[in-house]
Amino acid sequence: MGGVAVREIEADWEALWAPYDDATYRSVLEHIGTEDFVLDIGAGDLRLARRMIEKCRKVYAIEIQEELINTAFTDANNQPSEKLVVIQGDATLLPFPQDVTVGVLLMRHCTHFQLYANKLREAGAERLITNARWRMGVEVVQLGTVRIPYQELTLGWYACWCGKVGFKPGSVDRLITEIINVTHEVDGCPHCLGLDDV
């Protein structure tokens, strides 16, 4: 397959999964504070990163595709800012800056949730704003939360540290509104143990 065809496929794929709509960006911005140092993982065309620098102290934007970064700076209105540090490379391999307070991961197709969450926590970040676990909407994951072992959960929705989510069935007589409306942060779900089909 020629280079042009590969780039067209990559562009189609990028358009399918990102960028996100304005409502998603606004939802992320609601969780960014004036004192935050943000790490935008998979920053793409830097549209969200540019909006975040208006709210926070600094944004580090990591993007693997150099072409996207170059395109983001071709427009005269999109010049570099002192508050925006763009890092071209693979976020799975690069060290994360040690002053970040919050990570942003808008990547519904992400297969490295746990790796990114661990790296953010090790860098000192307190939370992760993401759509990677539920593949819709935006949630704020408190990175320091103590997660219960999946086996201790008797019934209800769960979101695992590995990035998988689901509903653990149990006794129907325990199925009340409070259980339906709560998501439990767990560790060691069936996916972690290689038991997805159990």
HELIX and SHEET records of a PDB file:
HELIX    1   1 GLY A    3  TRP A   17  1                                  15    
HELIX    2   2 ASP A   22  LEU A   29  1                                   8    
HELIX    3   3 ARG A   47  MET A   52  1                                   6    
HELIX    4   4 GLU A   66  ALA A   72  1                                   7    
HELIX    5   5 PHE A  113  GLU A  122  1                                  10    
HELIX    6   6 TYR A  150  GLU A  152  5                                   3    
HELIX    7   7 VAL A  172  ARG A  174  5                                   3    
HELIX    8   8 THR A  177  ILE A  180  1                                   4    
SHEET    1   A 6 LEU A  84  GLN A  88  0                                        
SHEET    2   A 6 LYS A  58  GLU A  63  1                                        
SHEET    3   A 6 PHE A  37  ILE A  41  1                                        
SHEET    4   A 6 VAL A 102  LEU A 105  1                                        
SHEET    5   A 6 ARG A 127  THR A 130  1                                        
SHEET    6   A 6 GLU A 139  GLN A 142 -1                                        
SHEET    1   B 4 ILE A 148  PRO A 149  0                                        
SHEET    2   B 4 THR A 183  ASP A 187  1                                        
SHEET    3   B 4 GLY A 156  CYS A 160  1                                        
SHEET    4   B 4 VAL A 165  LYS A 168 -1                                        
END                                                                             
